[in-house]
Amino acid sequence: MIEEGKPLFLQIAEQIEDSIVDGSLAEEAQAPSTNELAAFYRINPATAAKGVAMLTDKGVIYKRRGIGMFVADGARERLLGERRAAFADRYIDPLITEARTLGLDADDLAALLAERAARTPTAREGKTTA
């Protein structure tokens, strides 16, 4: 999982977020401890703690004194909302700008998306939807 050029604490936070979004780490479930993360990724516990602190600051996880860190109620929806907004900023806005440059309206763009979606494998199926 470790990527060169991206801060390790950020990668730790993103990995936990991914687990929450995909459902493998449920709301109110115990999150991995900083020591577990440090041992698993072979990193300094302070680095793992920085990633966990980032998620705590966002309200995605919270600490139960003496027990550990847990996924907050509503964390999945909060993360999905953030990712949808980031997706729109990164992909949809430039897509709309280019479509307008090409003279495509919303209906043309929707038709192109539907056509491509029908030919593209879905994550669940691993095959085309058409």
C-alpha positions as CSV (number, residue, x, y, z in Angstrom):
1,M,0.0,0.0,0.0
2,I,2.8,2.4,0.7
3,E,3.3,4.9,-2.1
4,E,6.4,6.9,-2.7
5,G,5.9,10.7,-2.6
6,K,2.8,10.7,-0.5
7,P,3.0,11.3,3.3
8,L,2.7,8.0,5.2
9,F,0.2,9.5,7.7
10,L,-2.1,10.5,4.9
11,Q,-1.9,7.0,3.3
12,I,-2.8,5.5,6.7
13,A,-5.8,7.8,7.0
14,E,-6.9,7.1,3.4
15,Q,-6.6,3.3,4.0
16,I,-8.9,3.5,7.0
17,E,-11.3,5.8,5.1
18,D,-11.3,3.2,2.3
19,S,-12.2,0.5,4.7
20,I,-15.1,2.5,6.1
21,V,-16.4,3.4,2.7
22,D,-16.2,-0.2,1.4
23,G,-17.9,-1.5,4.5
24,S,-15.1,-3.7,5.8
25,L,-14.8,-1.3,8.8
26,A,-18.4,-0.7,10.0
27,E,-19.7,2.2,12.0
28,E,-19.1,1.7,15.7
29,A,-16.6,-1.0,15.0
30,Q,-13.2,-0.7,16.6
31,A,-10.5,0.8,14.3
32,P,-7.0,-0.5,14.3
33,S,-4.8,1.0,17.0
34,T,-1.8,3.1,16.2
35,N,0.5,0.3,17.4
36,E,-1.3,-2.2,15.1
37,L,-1.0,0.1,12.1
38,A,2.7,0.8,12.9
39,A,3.5,-2.9,13.1
40,F,1.5,-3.8,10.0
41,Y,3.1,-1.1,7.8
42,R,6.4,-1.1,9.6
43,I,6.3,2.6,10.3
44,N,6.9,4.8,13.4
45,P,3.9,4.7,15.8
46,A,3.9,8.5,15.8
47,T,3.3,8.5,12.0
48,A,0.4,6.2,12.4
49,A,-0.9,8.3,15.2
50,K,-0.8,11.4,13.0
51,G,-3.1,9.6,10.4
52,V,-5.5,8.5,13.2
53,A,-5.5,12.0,14.6
54,M,-6.4,13.4,11.2
55,L,-9.5,11.1,11.1
56,T,-10.4,12.0,14.7
57,D,-10.2,15.7,13.8
58,K,-12.6,15.0,10.9
59,G,-15.0,13.2,13.2
60,V,-14.6,9.9,11.3
61,I,-13.3,8.0,14.3
62,Y,-13.4,8.7,18.0
63,K,-11.6,7.5,21.1
64,R,-13.2,5.5,23.9
65,R,-10.9,6.1,26.8
66,G,-9.1,2.9,27.8
67,I,-10.7,0.9,25.0
68,G,-9.5,2.2,21.7
69,M,-10.6,4.0,18.6
70,F,-14.0,3.4,17.0
71,V,-15.7,4.4,13.7
72,A,-18.1,7.3,14.3
73,D,-21.8,7.0,13.6
74,G,-22.4,8.5,10.2
75,A,-18.8,8.3,9.2
76,R,-19.5,6.3,6.0
77,E,-22.1,8.8,4.7
78,R,-19.8,11.7,5.6
79,L,-16.9,10.2,3.7
80,L,-19.1,9.3,0.7
81,G,-20.3,12.9,0.6
82,E,-16.7,14.2,0.6
83,R,-15.7,11.8,-2.1
84,R,-18.7,12.7,-4.3
85,A,-17.8,16.4,-4.0
86,A,-14.2,15.6,-4.9
87,F,-15.3,13.4,-7.8
88,A,-17.4,16.2,-9.2
89,D,-14.6,18.8,-8.8
90,R,-12.0,16.5,-10.3
91,Y,-14.0,14.8,-13.1
92,I,-17.4,16.2,-13.7
93,D,-16.6,19.9,-13.9
94,P,-13.8,19.4,-16.5
95,L,-16.1,16.9,-18.3
96,I,-18.8,19.5,-18.6
97,T,-16.4,22.2,-19.7
98,E,-15.0,20.0,-22.5
99,A,-18.5,18.9,-23.5
100,R,-19.5,22.5,-23.9
101,T,-16.4,23.2,-26.0
102,L,-17.4,20.3,-28.3
103,G,-21.0,21.6,-28.5
104,L,-22.5,18.8,-26.5
105,D,-25.5,19.6,-24.3
106,A,-26.6,17.7,-21.1
107,D,-28.6,15.2,-23.1
108,D,-25.7,14.4,-25.4
109,L,-23.4,14.0,-22.5
110,A,-25.9,11.8,-20.6
111,A,-26.3,9.6,-23.8
112,L,-22.5,9.3,-24.1
113,L,-22.2,8.3,-20.4
114,A,-25.0,5.7,-20.7
115,E,-23.4,4.2,-23.8
116,R,-20.0,4.0,-22.2
117,A,-21.4,2.7,-18.9
118,A,-23.1,-0.1,-20.8
119,R,-19.8,-1.2,-22.3
120,T,-17.7,-0.9,-19.2
121,P,-17.4,-3.7,-16.6
122,T,-18.8,-3.0,-13.2
123,A,-16.7,-3.5,-10.1
124,R,-19.1,-6.1,-8.7
125,E,-19.7,-8.1,-11.9
126,G,-16.2,-7.9,-13.6
127,K,-18.0,-7.9,-16.9
128,T,-20.0,-5.6,-19.1
129,T,-23.4,-4.6,-18.2
130,A,-24.8,-4.9,-21.7
